[in-house]
Amino acid sequence: MSKERRAVSLDAEVDAYLARDEVNASGLVNDLVKRHMNGDAGAEAMRELRERQIRSEIESHESQAEQKREELQRLQEVAEEEADDREADLQAAIERCEGIPRDPDNPAIQTQARKVGMEPEAFVDELPERDDGGPRSL
């Protein structure tokens, strides 16, 4: 069965409704006109049609919500992996500073701080305390 195109004039709110992504405008118009042609355009038939449309819209929104939940989960997983990587990089930098003075002006401290994206002072604060009580060195 071939389909024909027809231009029609619509009220603004009807046009806006038919323009929504979840509305199959052609299917809706075909169904309504066929019901009207068959004399079945009563309130009950219109209500049933609207119920089907609403169910379809609900399914569409639920599908979109599920896609958004999955996208959010992927983003959270990436953020967690990045945090783990940053922590591993920090621990490696701390290990490389073992035995050097804990001075923010020390070039080795500055280099390691830069590698992990920290200010030297903040990096020094992350270094473990010395066991022998020596001044600001590991």
BADOKE-738976 format. One record per residue: residue number from 1; residue in one letter; x, y, z of N, C-alpha, C in turn. Coordinates in nm, 4 decimals. Example, Ala and Ser with C-alpha at 12.3 -4.5 7.8 and 13.67 -1.06 7.14 Angstrom:
BEGIN
PT|1|a|1.3190|-0.5690|0.7800|1.2300|-0.4500|0.7800|1.3200|-0.3300|0.7800 $
PT|2|s|1.2850|-0.2250|0.7080|1.3670|-0.1060|0.7140|1.2900|0.0030|0.7870 $
This chain:
BEGIN
PT|1|m|0.0836|-0.1160|0.0000|0.0000|0.0000|0.0000|0.0894|0.1241|0.0000 $
PT|2|s|0.0683|0.2112|-0.0959|0.1527|0.3306|-0.1064|0.1048|0.4373|-0.0087 $
PT|3|k|0.1961|0.5230|0.0255|0.1658|0.6326|0.1166|0.1604|0.7615|0.0358 $
PT|4|e|0.0747|0.8517|0.0749|0.0601|0.9807|0.0083|0.0923|1.0915|0.1080 $
PT|5|r|0.1474|1.1988|0.0595|0.1759|1.3155|0.1428|0.0627|1.4154|0.1263 $
PT|6|r|0.0299|1.4854|0.2350|-0.0742|1.5864|0.2311|-0.0339|1.6965|0.3283 $
PT|7|a|-0.0473|1.8194|0.2838|-0.0198|1.9335|0.3709|-0.1493|1.9694|0.4437 $
PT|8|v|-0.1374|1.9935|0.5716|-0.2541|2.0315|0.6513|-0.2165|2.1497|0.7400 $
PT|9|s|-0.3172|2.2227|0.7842|-0.2964|2.3331|0.8778|-0.3327|2.2834|1.0170 $
PT|10|l|-0.2469|2.3146|1.1127|-0.2663|2.2676|1.2497|-0.2597|2.3838|1.3464 $
PT|11|d|-0.3284|2.3688|1.4581|-0.3118|2.4645|1.5667|-0.1691|2.4500|1.6178 $
PT|12|a|-0.1166|2.5566|1.6742|0.0233|2.5581|1.7183|0.0525|2.4482|1.8197 $
PT|13|e|-0.0375|2.4278|1.9163|-0.0113|2.3257|2.0185|-0.0184|2.1845|1.9604 $
PT|14|v|-0.1026|2.1634|1.8590|-0.1101|2.0322|1.7934|0.0191|2.0076|1.7156 $
PT|15|d|0.0647|2.1096|1.6448|0.1898|2.0974|1.5699|0.3064|2.0684|1.6641 $
PT|16|a|0.3107|2.1377|1.7776|0.4179|2.1156|1.8748|0.4138|1.9732|1.9279 $
PT|17|y|0.2940|1.9221|1.9539|0.2815|1.7851|2.0040|0.3311|1.6855|1.8986 $
PT|18|l|0.2882|1.7032|1.7745|0.3279|1.6101|1.6681|0.4774|1.6176|1.6374 $
PT|19|a|0.5415|1.7279|1.6725|0.6847|1.7441|1.6458|0.7717|1.6730|1.7488 $
PT|20|r|0.7144|1.6277|1.8594|0.7928|1.5618|1.9638|0.8521|1.4309|1.9106 $
PT|21|d|0.9736|1.3993|1.9568|1.0446|1.2805|1.9092|0.9691|1.1512|1.9353 $
PT|22|e|0.9027|1.1427|2.0502|0.8378|1.0176|2.0860|0.7017|0.9975|2.0191 $
PT|23|v|0.6551|1.0964|1.9422|0.5241|1.0865|1.8766|0.5433|1.0468|1.7306 $
PT|24|n|0.4784|0.9392|1.6912|0.4768|0.8974|1.5518|0.3582|0.9693|1.4875 $
PT|25|a|0.3836|1.0888|1.4328|0.2776|1.1737|1.3805|0.2002|1.1051|1.2685 $
PT|26|s|0.2692|1.0418|1.1769|0.2002|0.9760|1.0646|0.1099|0.8640|1.1141 $
PT|27|g|0.1612|0.7835|1.2049|0.0803|0.6734|1.2585|-0.0408|0.7234|1.3339 $
PT|28|l|-0.0235|0.8278|1.4104|-0.1341|0.8846|1.4873|-0.2416|0.9395|1.3944 $
PT|29|v|-0.2017|1.0180|1.2962|-0.2993|1.0749|1.2025|-0.3708|0.9644|1.1267 $
PT|30|n|-0.2956|0.8647|1.0770|-0.3599|0.7536|1.0057|-0.4624|0.6839|1.0934 $
PT|31|d|-0.4249|0.6537|1.2168|-0.5155|0.5836|1.3074|-0.6406|0.6665|1.3359 $
PT|32|l|-0.6230|0.7945|1.3643|-0.7381|0.8804|1.3939|-0.8323|0.8932|1.2739 $
PT|33|v|-0.7761|0.9131|1.1564|-0.8606|0.9286|1.0368|-0.9335|0.7982|1.0053 $
PT|34|k|-0.8651|0.6848|1.0169|-0.9319|0.5555|0.9924|-1.0457|0.5347|1.0907 $
PT|35|r|-1.0233|0.5670|1.2165|-1.1310|0.5533|1.3156|-1.2481|0.6455|1.2795 $
PT|36|h|-1.2159|0.7662|1.2376|-1.3205|0.8609|1.1996|-1.3977|0.8090|1.0779 $
PT|37|m|-1.3256|0.7542|0.9796|-1.3896|0.7001|0.8583|-1.4830|0.5855|0.8930 $
PT|38|n|-1.4477|0.5070|0.9939|-1.5283|0.3917|1.0331|-1.6352|0.4280|1.1362 $
PT|39|g|-1.6486|0.5548|1.1646|-1.7497|0.5977|1.2598|-1.7138|0.5636|1.4034 $
PT|40|d|-1.5878|0.5374|1.4299|-1.5436|0.4941|1.5620|-1.4567|0.6023|1.6268 $
PT|41|a|-1.4997|0.7260|1.6170|-1.4195|0.8353|1.6707|-1.4774|0.8857|1.8020 $
PT|42|g|-1.5487|0.7991|1.8717|-1.6101|0.8386|1.9982|-1.5079|0.8619|2.1071 $
PT|43|a|-1.5563|0.9085|2.2197|-1.4696|0.9420|2.3321|-1.3912|0.8200|2.3799 $
PT|44|e|-1.4563|0.7042|2.3834|-1.3870|0.5831|2.4308|-1.2730|0.5453|2.3372 $
PT|45|a|-1.2972|0.5513|2.2074|-1.1927|0.5181|2.1110|-1.0771|0.6172|2.1206 $
PT|46|m|-1.1087|0.7436|2.1379|-1.0039|0.8445|2.1499|-0.9227|0.8230|2.2782 $
PT|47|r|-0.9909|0.7875|2.3845|-0.9223|0.7626|2.5111|-0.8290|0.6426|2.4987 $
PT|48|e|-0.8756|0.5365|2.4334|-0.7917|0.4175|2.4139|-0.6677|0.4514|2.3303 $
PT|49|l|-0.6887|0.5294|2.2273|-0.5767|0.5695|2.1431|-0.4762|0.6520|2.2241 $
PT|50|r|-0.5278|0.7445|2.3039|-0.4392|0.8279|2.3848|-0.3651|0.7427|2.4879 $
PT|51|e|-0.4298|0.6436|2.5460|-0.3634|0.5541|2.6407|-0.2484|0.4810|2.5730 $
PT|52|r|-0.2701|0.4329|2.4519|-0.1628|0.3644|2.3794|-0.0457|0.4595|2.3540 $
PT|53|q|-0.0800|0.5829|2.3174|0.0256|0.6813|2.2939|0.1051|0.7067|2.4206 $
PT|54|i|0.0355|0.7234|2.5306|0.1038|0.7520|2.6569|0.1917|0.6349|2.6975 $
PT|55|r|0.1431|0.5126|2.6812|0.2263|0.3956|2.7118|0.3525|0.3950|2.6260 $
PT|56|s|0.3357|0.4290|2.4995|0.4496|0.4337|2.4083|0.5493|0.5407|2.4531 $
PT|57|e|0.4985|0.6558|2.4940|0.5856|0.7628|2.5424|0.6579|0.7197|2.6698 $
PT|58|i|0.5878|0.6530|2.7588|0.6494|0.6049|2.8833|0.7634|0.5089|2.8514 $
PT|59|e|0.7391|0.4160|2.7595|0.8439|0.3219|2.7197|0.9649|0.3952|2.6623 $
PT|60|s|0.9370|0.4969|2.5814|1.0452|0.5743|2.5219|1.1257|0.6462|2.6304 $
PT|61|h|1.0572|0.7070|2.7261|1.1265|0.7778|2.8345|1.2032|0.6802|2.9236 $
PT|62|e|1.1451|0.5636|2.9493|1.2150|0.4637|3.0306|1.3419|0.4168|2.9608 $
PT|63|s|1.3337|0.3998|2.8313|1.4512|0.3595|2.7542|1.5580|0.4688|2.7596 $
PT|64|q|1.5167|0.5945|2.7454|1.6117|0.7050|2.7535|1.6734|0.7125|2.8925 $
PT|65|a|1.5923|0.6916|2.9962|1.6428|0.6955|3.1337|1.7455|0.5843|3.1555 $
PT|66|e|1.7190|0.4663|3.1029|1.8136|0.3547|3.1172|1.9446|0.3874|3.0466 $
PT|67|q|1.9365|0.4478|2.9291|2.0577|0.4875|2.8581|2.1371|0.5897|2.9393 $
PT|68|k|2.0677|0.6832|3.0024|2.1344|0.7842|3.0848|2.1975|0.7199|3.2084 $
PT|69|r|2.1290|0.6223|3.2683|2.1861|0.5520|3.3840|2.3150|0.4801|3.3434 $
PT|70|e|2.3142|0.4163|3.2273|2.4327|0.3460|3.1789|2.5464|0.4442|3.1504 $
PT|71|e|2.5142|0.5586|3.0916|2.6160|0.6599|3.0637|2.6755|0.7128|3.1942 $
PT|72|l|2.5903|0.7371|3.2931|2.6369|0.7840|3.4235|2.7294|0.6813|3.4874 $
PT|73|q|2.6926|0.5550|3.4791|2.7761|0.4494|3.5374|2.9120|0.4446|3.4685 $
PT|74|r|2.9135|0.4584|3.3371|3.0418|0.4582|3.2641|3.1287|0.5762|3.3081 $
PT|75|l|3.0681|0.6930|3.3240|3.1431|0.8099|3.3672|3.1983|0.7911|3.5087 $
PT|76|q|3.1194|0.7323|3.5961|3.1652|0.7070|3.7324|3.2799|0.6072|3.7346 $
PT|77|e|3.2732|0.5057|3.6492|3.3809|0.4075|3.6407|3.5101|0.4729|3.5913 $
PT|78|v|3.4983|0.5612|3.4926|3.6162|0.6316|3.4407|3.6758|0.7196|3.5499 $
PT|79|a|3.5904|0.7905|3.6240|3.6390|0.8774|3.7321|3.7105|0.7946|3.8389 $
PT|80|e|3.6556|0.6792|3.8708|3.7183|0.5925|3.9717|3.8541|0.5413|3.9232 $
PT|81|e|3.8614|0.5022|3.7966|3.9893|0.4563|3.7403|4.0922|0.5686|3.7413 $
PT|82|e|4.0486|0.6902|3.7077|4.1411|0.8038|3.7082|4.1903|0.8322|3.8500 $
PT|83|a|4.1017|0.8235|3.9485|4.1421|0.8457|4.0881|4.2428|0.7392|4.1315 $
PT|84|d|4.2188|0.6142|4.0926|4.3129|0.5070|4.1247|4.4485|0.5323|4.0597 $
PT|85|d|4.4466|0.5770|3.9348|4.5716|0.6064|3.8642|4.6472|0.7208|3.9315 $
PT|86|r|4.5733|0.8262|3.9723|4.6380|0.9392|4.0411|4.7014|0.8938|4.1721 $
PT|87|e|4.6309|0.8087|4.2446|4.6840|0.7590|4.3726|4.8085|0.6743|4.3490 $
PT|88|a|4.8065|0.5903|4.2459|4.9235|0.5077|4.2143|5.0414|0.5959|4.1731 $
PT|89|d|5.0141|0.6994|4.0939|5.1206|0.7918|4.0532|5.1784|0.8639|4.1746 $
PT|90|l|5.0914|0.9055|4.2680|5.1374|0.9737|4.3891|5.2256|0.8811|4.4718 $
PT|91|q|5.1835|0.7572|4.4880|5.2626|0.6627|4.5672|5.3986|0.6368|4.5021 $
PT|92|a|5.4008|0.6261|4.3706|5.5279|0.6056|4.3004|5.6193|0.7269|4.3189 $
PT|93|a|5.5628|0.8479|4.3125|5.6424|0.9694|4.3310|5.6962|0.9761|4.4731 $
PT|94|i|5.6143|0.9378|4.5699|5.6586|0.9364|4.7099|5.7760|0.8403|4.7265 $
PT|95|e|5.7664|0.7231|4.6662|5.8748|0.6243|4.6758|6.0027|0.6771|4.6123 $
PT|96|r|5.9911|0.7539|4.5035|6.1103|0.8084|4.4373|6.1774|0.9156|4.5224 $
PT|97|c|6.1062|0.9695|4.6181|6.1627|1.0748|4.7036|6.2215|1.0214|4.8340 $
PT|98|e|6.2260|0.8916|4.8475|6.2806|0.8341|4.9702|6.4276|0.8738|4.9837 $
PT|99|g|6.4621|0.9220|5.1016|6.6008|0.9558|5.1307|6.6427|1.0949|5.0884 $
PT|100|i|6.5546|1.1746|5.0318|6.5931|1.3107|4.9941|6.5279|1.4088|5.0904 $
PT|101|p|6.5864|1.5251|5.1094|6.5290|1.6239|5.2018|6.3875|1.6649|5.1603 $
PT|102|r|6.3032|1.6783|5.2607|6.1626|1.7155|5.2378|6.1496|1.8667|5.2294 $
PT|103|d|6.2127|1.9242|5.1333|6.2142|2.0691|5.1163|6.1427|2.1027|4.9856 $
PT|104|p|6.0415|2.1882|4.9902|5.9697|2.2242|4.8674|6.0592|2.2897|4.7619 $
PT|105|d|6.1726|2.3440|4.8030|6.2645|2.4057|4.7071|6.3602|2.3044|4.6446 $
PT|106|n|6.3601|2.1807|4.6940|6.4462|2.0756|4.6408|6.3990|2.0426|4.4980 $
PT|107|p|6.4899|2.0458|4.3997|6.4508|2.0181|4.2605|6.3847|1.8807|4.2423 $
PT|108|a|6.4282|1.7799|4.3168|6.3681|1.6465|4.3048|6.2227|1.6493|4.3542 $
PT|109|i|6.1994|1.7196|4.4641|6.0626|1.7335|4.5171|5.9763|1.8080|4.4162 $
PT|110|q|6.0303|1.9151|4.3605|5.9550|1.9940|4.2629|5.9196|1.9119|4.1390 $
PT|111|t|6.0146|1.8317|4.0929|5.9910|1.7473|3.9755|5.8808|1.6457|4.0025 $
PT|112|q|5.8910|1.5772|4.1154|5.7894|1.4751|4.1472|5.6528|1.5400|4.1714 $
PT|113|a|5.6515|1.6556|4.2363|5.5251|1.7265|4.2596|5.4607|1.7638|4.1267 $
PT|114|r|5.5405|1.8140|4.0348|5.4898|1.8521|3.9030|5.4333|1.7304|3.8295 $
PT|115|k|5.5004|1.6167|3.8400|5.4557|1.4945|3.7720|5.3180|1.4480|3.8193 $
PT|116|v|5.2869|1.4766|3.9461|5.1567|1.4334|3.9992|5.0578|1.5492|4.0077 $
PT|117|g|5.0960|1.6657|3.9506|5.0044|1.7785|3.9444|4.9785|1.8463|4.0781 $
PT|118|m|5.0807|1.8520|4.1629|5.0651|1.9136|4.2942|5.1661|2.0259|4.3103 $
PT|119|e|5.1367|2.1156|4.4029|5.2357|2.2159|4.4446|5.3387|2.1439|4.5310 $
PT|120|p|5.4648|2.1860|4.5263|5.5686|2.1192|4.6060|5.5346|2.1131|4.7550 $
PT|121|e|5.4766|2.2196|4.8098|5.4421|2.2205|4.9519|5.3384|2.1122|4.9839 $
PT|122|a|5.2384|2.1002|4.8993|5.1347|1.9987|4.9204|5.1934|1.8587|4.9050 $
PT|123|f|5.2849|1.8432|4.8096|5.3490|1.7129|4.7902|5.4304|1.6747|4.9129 $
PT|124|v|5.5046|1.7702|4.9679|5.5840|1.7434|5.0881|5.4925|1.6976|5.2014 $
PT|125|d|5.3742|1.7580|5.2119|5.2795|1.7183|5.3167|5.2320|1.5739|5.3001 $
PT|126|e|5.2391|1.5216|5.1789|5.1979|1.3829|5.1525|5.3073|1.2817|5.1875 $
PT|127|l|5.4293|1.3285|5.1991|5.5409|1.2379|5.2282|5.5270|1.1835|5.3701 $
PT|128|p|5.5628|1.0572|5.3913|5.5505|0.9983|5.5256|5.6497|1.0614|5.6225 $
PT|129|e|5.6135|1.0599|5.7496|5.7018|1.1119|5.8545|5.8240|1.0221|5.8653 $
PT|130|r|5.9357|1.0828|5.9040|6.0592|1.0061|5.9266|6.0486|0.9293|6.0570 $
PT|131|d|6.1095|0.8132|6.0585|6.1125|0.7325|6.1811|6.2151|0.7858|6.2803 $
PT|132|d|6.3233|0.8484|6.2322|6.4302|0.8919|6.3233|6.4120|1.0351|6.3735 $
PT|133|g|6.3030|1.1009|6.3339|6.2738|1.2347|6.3821|6.3560|1.3430|6.3183 $
PT|134|g|6.4262|1.3127|6.2086|6.5085|1.4115|6.1398|6.4252|1.5218|6.0779 $
PT|135|p|6.4869|1.6364|6.0539|6.4118|1.7517|6.0026|6.3745|1.7372|5.8561 $
PT|136|r|6.2472|1.7300|5.8279|6.1879|1.7359|5.6944|6.2599|1.6513|5.5897 $
PT|137|s|6.3009|1.5337|5.6250|6.3536|1.4415|5.5236|6.3041|1.3021|5.5571 $
PT|138|l|6.3053|1.2168|5.4567|6.2563|1.0795|5.4771|6.3535|0.9969|5.5560 $
